[in-house]
Amino acid sequence: MGKAFESIKAGLTEAIAHAKGEKAGAGVRVYRPHDVDVRKLRQRVGMTQEQFAARFGFSVATLRHWERGDRAPAGPALVLLNVIAKDHKSVMRALPLTERERIVA
């Protein structure tokens, strides 16, 4: 096999190890978001399911699945939920109002 193959193979091997949490690379720290109780978070913020979904960009159906426990948030959604849990007011200031929120306001 050629140089290109060896380079691709090495990259894929490193990516697999990274995904398994076996190797973060030189000086790289991997962020692992905490699980979030979405219902408790939404209630703490004081929003209905529709308001929470619209404000933070989730579908109501997805939010309901998370709250029932049928599914668990992952990836970027879980990261966003962690940030909302930490400081929801800052997230709300950073995100523009949706069209629906402008009509209601």
C-alpha positions as CSV (number, residue, x, y, z in Angstrom):
1,M,0.0,0.0,0.0
2,G,1.1,3.6,-0.6
3,K,1.7,6.6,1.6
4,A,-1.9,7.9,1.1
5,F,-3.4,4.7,2.4
6,E,-1.1,4.6,5.5
7,S,-2.0,8.2,6.2
8,I,-5.7,7.5,5.9
9,K,-5.4,4.4,8.0
10,A,-3.5,6.2,10.8
11,G,-6.2,9.0,10.8
12,L,-9.0,6.5,11.0
13,T,-7.3,4.5,13.8
14,E,-6.8,7.7,15.8
15,A,-10.4,8.8,15.2
16,I,-11.7,5.5,16.4
17,A,-9.5,5.6,19.5
18,H,-10.7,9.2,20.2
19,A,-14.4,8.2,19.8
20,K,-13.8,5.4,22.3
21,G,-12.2,7.8,24.7
22,E,-8.9,5.8,24.6
23,K,-6.8,8.6,23.2
24,A,-7.3,12.4,23.3
25,G,-4.2,13.3,21.4
26,A,-1.3,15.4,22.6
27,G,-2.5,17.9,25.1
28,V,-6.2,17.7,24.0
29,R,-8.9,17.4,26.6
30,V,-12.2,15.9,25.5
31,Y,-15.3,17.6,26.9
32,R,-17.9,15.1,28.0
33,P,-21.3,16.8,28.7
34,H,-23.3,15.8,31.7
35,D,-26.7,14.2,31.3
36,V,-29.5,16.7,31.8
37,D,-33.0,16.1,33.2
38,V,-34.7,18.1,30.5
39,R,-38.1,18.3,32.3
40,K,-36.5,19.7,35.5
41,L,-34.4,22.1,33.5
42,R,-37.4,23.4,31.5
43,Q,-39.5,23.7,34.7
44,R,-36.7,25.5,36.5
45,V,-36.5,28.0,33.5
46,G,-40.2,28.5,33.9
47,M,-41.3,27.6,30.3
48,T,-43.9,25.4,28.7
49,Q,-42.7,22.7,26.3
50,E,-43.7,24.8,23.4
51,Q,-41.8,27.9,24.7
52,F,-38.7,26.0,25.6
53,A,-38.6,24.2,22.3
54,A,-39.1,27.4,20.3
55,R,-36.7,29.5,22.3
56,F,-33.8,27.1,22.1
57,G,-34.4,25.5,18.7
58,F,-35.7,22.1,19.5
59,S,-38.8,20.5,18.1
60,V,-41.6,20.0,20.5
61,A,-41.7,16.3,19.6
62,T,-38.0,15.8,20.4
63,L,-38.4,17.7,23.7
64,R,-41.4,15.4,24.6
65,H,-39.3,12.3,23.8
66,W,-36.5,13.6,26.1
67,E,-38.9,14.4,28.9
68,R,-40.6,11.0,28.7
69,G,-37.3,9.2,28.6
70,D,-37.9,7.6,25.2
71,R,-34.8,9.2,23.9
72,A,-31.8,11.0,25.4
73,P,-30.2,14.2,24.1
74,A,-26.8,13.7,22.6
75,G,-24.1,15.6,20.7
76,P,-24.7,19.4,20.2
77,A,-28.2,19.3,21.7
78,L,-26.7,17.9,25.0
79,V,-24.0,20.5,25.0
80,L,-26.6,23.3,24.5
81,L,-28.7,21.8,27.3
82,N,-25.7,21.9,29.6
83,V,-25.1,25.5,28.8
84,I,-28.8,26.3,29.3
85,A,-28.6,24.5,32.7
86,K,-25.5,26.6,33.7
87,D,-26.9,30.0,32.6
88,H,-30.1,30.1,30.7
89,K,-30.4,33.9,30.8
90,S,-27.1,34.3,28.9
91,V,-28.2,31.8,26.3
92,M,-31.5,33.7,25.9
93,R,-29.7,37.0,25.5
94,A,-27.3,35.4,22.9
95,L,-30.1,34.0,20.8
96,P,-32.4,36.3,18.8
97,L,-36.2,36.0,19.5
98,T,-38.0,33.7,17.1
99,E,-40.8,35.1,14.9
100,R,-43.4,33.4,17.1
101,E,-41.9,35.0,20.2
102,R,-41.9,38.5,18.6
103,I,-45.6,38.1,17.8
104,V,-46.4,37.1,21.4
105,A,-44.2,39.8,23.0
